[in-house]
Amino acid sequence: MKHLTKNRKEILEIISASKKPLNVKQIKTLVDFDTSTIYRALDFLESLEYIHSVIFDNEKYYFKDKNGNFIICNSCRKIEVFPVQSISREENILKQEFGFLPLSHIFLFKGLCRKCNT
């Protein structure tokens, strides 16, 4: 892994171990270095595709896998990851109808979680 300083490695390990996407505020609670160092490390890791990101309501969240499948509660802002069984049908439609070769995907569903829905 190219130029992984101790701080970059620590952030990569945190994101890799997380079951959910994390934002900078969440990462800051888990490390002992300043916010600007976190941002620089995240930019570096993302530029080399060690991590990926998505923006939810003007806040950037980072995750390890190239593909992301998320649900987010509009009320409490809770984010969950959900498994996608197969998207081969959708990929075939993209290829056949649009001549598009998908390299990655992000599925995002917004709504109300179980707690906020009751």
Backbone as CSV, one residue per row, in Angstrom:
resi,resn,N_x,N_y,N_z,CA_x,CA_y,CA_z,C_x,C_y,C_z
1,MET,0.835,-1.176,0.000,0.000,0.000,0.000,0.885,1.246,0.000
2,LYS,0.637,2.075,-0.945,1.467,3.251,-1.184,1.317,4.311,-0.091
3,HIS,2.429,4.723,0.492,2.511,5.854,1.420,1.465,5.827,2.530
4,LEU,1.283,4.708,3.156,0.316,4.662,4.243,1.014,5.007,5.554
5,THR,0.803,6.234,5.981,1.328,6.659,7.267,0.533,5.968,8.372
6,LYS,0.987,6.129,9.582,0.291,5.539,10.726,-1.155,6.043,10.800
7,ASN,-1.356,7.336,10.610,-2.708,7.910,10.676,-3.600,7.403,9.545
8,ARG,-3.066,7.359,8.342,-3.845,6.852,7.202,-4.229,5.394,7.419
9,LYS,-3.280,4.628,7.904,-3.542,3.214,8.148,-4.620,3.045,9.223
10,GLU,-4.551,3.851,10.263,-5.548,3.767,11.335,-6.946,4.099,10.814
11,ILE,-7.056,5.131,9.998,-8.359,5.498,9.432,-8.856,4.414,8.490
12,LEU,-7.978,3.872,7.675,-8.369,2.787,6.775,-8.876,1.585,7.566
13,GLU,-8.206,1.256,8.650,-8.639,0.130,9.486,-10.004,0.391,10.126
14,ILE,-10.241,1.625,10.552,-11.533,1.984,11.146,-12.652,1.840,10.123
15,ILE,-12.428,2.377,8.937,-13.456,2.300,7.893,-13.666,0.853,7.448
16,SER,-12.594,0.110,7.324,-12.699,-1.292,6.913,-13.460,-2.126,7.931
17,ALA,-13.302,-1.816,9.200,-13.960,-2.591,10.250,-15.421,-2.194,10.468
18,SER,-15.796,-1.029,9.971,-17.156,-0.540,10.206,-18.162,-1.236,9.298
19,LYS,-19.292,-1.569,9.851,-20.362,-2.183,9.065,-21.203,-1.124,8.355
20,LYS,-20.999,0.154,8.719,-21.773,1.261,8.152,-20.820,2.341,7.659
21,PRO,-21.270,3.154,6.718,-20.456,4.295,6.302,-20.245,5.255,7.479
22,LEU,-19.092,5.888,7.514,-18.756,6.812,8.595,-18.468,8.195,8.048
23,ASN,-18.867,9.223,8.798,-18.507,10.582,8.419,-17.320,11.036,9.270
24,VAL,-16.822,12.233,9.003,-15.628,12.718,9.699,-15.877,12.842,11.203
25,LYS,-17.058,13.319,11.590,-17.364,13.461,13.024,-17.284,12.114,13.739
26,GLN,-17.796,11.089,13.102,-17.764,9.755,13.706,-16.329,9.229,13.795
27,ILE,-15.556,9.442,12.748,-14.156,8.997,12.748,-13.374,9.747,13.826
28,LYS,-13.642,11.042,13.984,-12.926,11.870,14.968,-13.084,11.310,16.376
29,THR,-14.220,10.716,16.697,-14.428,10.154,18.037,-13.570,8.904,18.272
30,LEU,-12.998,8.363,17.212,-12.247,7.112,17.311,-10.732,7.279,17.196
31,VAL,-10.280,8.509,16.918,-8.845,8.758,16.742,-8.397,9.920,17.624
32,ASP,-7.087,10.043,17.773,-6.524,11.096,18.625,-5.875,12.231,17.846
33,PHE,-6.115,12.334,16.553,-5.496,13.412,15.805,-6.555,14.380,15.278
34,ASP,-6.082,15.548,14.791,-7.000,16.638,14.460,-7.806,16.367,13.188
35,THR,-8.848,17.152,13.043,-9.799,16.972,11.936,-9.148,17.185,10.577
36,SER,-8.249,18.146,10.461,-7.601,18.390,9.162,-6.770,17.180,8.735
37,THR,-6.150,16.500,9.686,-5.399,15.272,9.380,-6.347,14.187,8.883
38,ILE,-7.513,14.106,9.482,-8.511,13.123,9.048,-8.930,13.401,7.609
39,TYR,-9.248,14.658,7.312,-9.658,15.018,5.944,-8.556,14.702,4.928
40,ARG,-7.322,15.039,5.259,-6.213,14.753,4.332,-6.052,13.254,4.118
41,ALA,-6.159,12.491,5.192,-6.029,11.031,5.078,-7.169,10.458,4.241
42,LEU,-8.386,10.922,4.468,-9.533,10.431,3.698,-9.391,10.765,2.218
43,ASP,-8.966,11.990,1.924,-8.743,12.378,0.519,-7.702,11.481,-0.140
44,PHE,-6.609,11.221,0.574,-5.558,10.365,0.045,-6.077,8.945,-0.200
45,LEU,-6.743,8.369,0.798,-7.244,6.994,0.678,-8.280,6.870,-0.443
46,GLU,-9.108,7.894,-0.575,-10.116,7.856,-1.640,-9.478,8.034,-3.013
47,SER,-8.454,8.866,-3.117,-7.804,9.083,-4.415,-7.158,7.803,-4.940
48,LEU,-6.733,6.928,-4.028,-6.136,5.654,-4.432,-7.150,4.501,-4.424
49,GLU,-8.412,4.846,-4.199,-9.524,3.894,-4.187,-9.404,2.813,-3.120
50,TYR,-8.749,3.152,-2.001,-8.758,2.257,-0.847,-10.112,2.339,-0.146
51,ILE,-10.741,3.515,-0.257,-12.072,3.729,0.292,-12.917,4.460,-0.749
52,HIS,-14.218,4.531,-0.489,-15.154,5.211,-1.388,-16.071,6.065,-0.541
53,SER,-16.806,6.959,-1.189,-17.672,7.833,-0.411,-18.985,8.082,-1.135
54,VAL,-19.927,8.568,-0.346,-21.217,8.972,-0.863,-21.679,10.143,-0.008
55,ILE,-22.435,11.047,-0.591,-22.933,12.198,0.152,-24.403,11.983,0.476
56,PHE,-24.708,12.028,1.766,-26.085,11.967,2.256,-26.398,13.327,2.871
57,ASP,-27.348,14.023,2.311,-27.787,15.309,2.874,-26.620,16.226,3.247
58,ASN,-25.775,16.498,2.277,-24.650,17.422,2.398,-23.549,16.972,3.360
59,GLU,-23.519,15.711,3.694,-22.452,15.179,4.536,-21.842,13.968,3.846
60,LYS,-20.522,13.938,3.788,-19.822,12.861,3.100,-19.582,11.701,4.062
61,TYR,-19.918,10.502,3.597,-19.706,9.278,4.366,-18.759,8.381,3.597
62,TYR,-17.894,7.686,4.329,-16.861,6.857,3.726,-17.101,5.393,4.051
63,PHE,-16.801,4.538,3.076,-16.968,3.095,3.251,-15.908,2.370,2.444
64,LYS,-15.718,1.095,2.717,-14.615,0.326,2.132,-14.940,-0.259,0.761
65,ASP,-16.117,-0.848,0.624,-16.434,-1.568,-0.606,-16.678,-0.633,-1.778
66,LYS,-16.376,-1.117,-2.965,-16.573,-0.317,-4.172,-18.052,-0.041,-4.422
67,ASN,-18.905,-1.005,-4.079,-20.341,-0.854,-4.250,-20.991,-0.596,-2.899
68,GLY,-22.020,0.248,-2.895,-22.705,0.557,-1.645,-24.201,0.388,-1.777
69,ASN,-24.805,-0.215,-0.775,-26.254,-0.434,-0.742,-26.755,0.054,0.611
70,PHE,-27.413,1.214,0.621,-27.727,1.871,1.880,-29.204,2.233,1.992
71,ILE,-29.673,2.222,3.245,-30.962,2.816,3.570,-30.685,3.882,4.622
72,ILE,-31.376,5.015,4.503,-31.176,6.108,5.454,-32.540,6.605,5.909
73,CYS,-32.666,6.780,7.218,-33.920,7.246,7.791,-33.981,8.769,7.688
74,ASN,-35.041,9.276,7.109,-35.218,10.721,6.973,-35.431,11.404,8.319
75,SER,-35.875,10.661,9.314,-36.180,11.249,10.613,-34.970,11.250,11.551
76,CYS,-34.426,10.085,11.871,-33.315,9.996,12.839,-31.939,9.984,12.175
77,ARG,-31.875,9.910,10.855,-30.640,9.923,10.053,-29.826,8.642,10.176
78,LYS,-30.410,7.596,10.737,-29.709,6.315,10.873,-29.428,5.733,9.485
79,ILE,-28.225,5.220,9.317,-27.821,4.617,8.043,-27.573,3.129,8.271
80,GLU,-28.115,2.329,7.402,-27.900,0.882,7.447,-27.426,0.416,6.075
81,VAL,-26.707,-0.679,6.077,-26.284,-1.327,4.840,-27.208,-2.511,4.618
82,PHE,-27.652,-2.697,3.379,-28.490,-3.855,3.099,-27.877,-4.659,1.960
83,PRO,-28.046,-5.977,2.005,-27.472,-6.820,0.952,-28.326,-6.773,-0.319
84,VAL,-27.664,-6.788,-1.429,-28.349,-6.885,-2.717,-28.040,-8.272,-3.263
85,GLN,-29.072,-9.039,-3.493,-28.883,-10.420,-3.939,-28.233,-10.481,-5.323
86,SER,-28.794,-9.740,-6.244,-28.246,-9.783,-7.599,-28.703,-8.559,-8.371
87,ILE,-27.775,-7.924,-9.023,-28.151,-6.810,-9.882,-27.797,-7.117,-11.343
88,SER,-27.587,-8.383,-11.627,-27.184,-8.758,-12.982,-28.244,-8.367,-14.018
89,ARG,-29.511,-8.439,-13.653,-30.584,-8.039,-14.585,-30.436,-6.556,-14.943
90,GLU,-30.233,-5.727,-13.914,-30.078,-4.288,-14.141,-28.803,-3.992,-14.937
91,GLU,-27.730,-4.709,-14.633,-26.489,-4.509,-15.379,-26.674,-4.866,-16.845
92,ASN,-27.410,-5.935,-17.119,-27.677,-6.324,-18.513,-28.497,-5.263,-19.240
93,ILE,-29.470,-4.687,-18.556,-30.262,-3.618,-19.173,-29.367,-2.421,-19.490
94,LEU,-28.502,-2.062,-18.569,-27.586,-0.943,-18.811,-26.681,-1.209,-20.012
95,LYS,-26.194,-2.429,-20.111,-25.312,-2.794,-21.226,-26.070,-2.816,-22.551
96,GLN,-27.220,-3.499,-22.577,-27.947,-3.704,-23.825,-28.643,-2.434,-24.311
97,GLU,-29.319,-1.732,-23.425,-30.120,-0.587,-23.856,-29.325,0.713,-23.957
98,PHE,-28.278,0.835,-23.142,-27.544,2.088,-23.106,-26.083,1.957,-23.529
99,GLY,-25.611,0.723,-23.730,-24.207,0.522,-24.060,-23.290,0.944,-22.923
100,PHE,-23.788,0.851,-21.697,-23.086,1.323,-20.512,-22.497,0.151,-19.747
101,LEU,-21.213,0.236,-19.431,-20.540,-0.803,-18.654,-20.376,-0.321,-17.217
102,PRO,-21.194,-0.822,-16.289,-21.078,-0.369,-14.900,-19.803,-0.891,-14.237
103,LEU,-19.122,0.001,-13.533,-17.914,-0.362,-12.801,-18.168,-0.452,-11.307
104,SER,-19.159,0.277,-10.841,-19.560,0.229,-9.444,-20.971,0.784,-9.339
105,HIS,-21.556,0.642,-8.148,-22.902,1.179,-7.960,-23.116,1.617,-6.513
106,ILE,-24.069,2.521,-6.350,-24.542,2.917,-5.028,-26.061,2.924,-5.087
107,PHE,-26.675,2.097,-4.254,-28.128,2.097,-4.079,-28.428,2.826,-2.787
108,LEU,-29.328,3.789,-2.851,-29.699,4.550,-1.666,-31.215,4.655,-1.611
109,PHE,-31.764,4.138,-0.536,-33.188,4.254,-0.297,-33.380,5.148,0.917
110,LYS,-34.256,6.141,0.783,-34.587,7.026,1.892,-36.009,6.743,2.331
111,GLY,-36.228,6.829,3.627,-37.554,6.589,4.172,-37.524,6.687,5.677
112,LEU,-38.332,5.875,6.327,-38.397,5.862,7.779,-37.994,4.489,8.291
113,CYS,-37.102,4.479,9.285,-36.656,3.216,9.875,-37.787,2.626,10.720
114,ARG,-37.568,1.423,11.189,-38.575,0.724,11.987,-38.981,1.547,13.217
115,LYS,-38.012,2.126,13.895,-38.296,2.905,15.108,-39.095,4.166,14.798
116,CYS,-38.728,4.874,13.745,-39.404,6.133,13.403,-40.733,5.909,12.688
117,ASN,-40.935,4.724,12.160,-42.137,4.388,11.407,-43.298,3.979,12.302
118,THR,-43.037,3.779,13.595,-44.105,3.338,14.494,-44.680,4.469,15.299
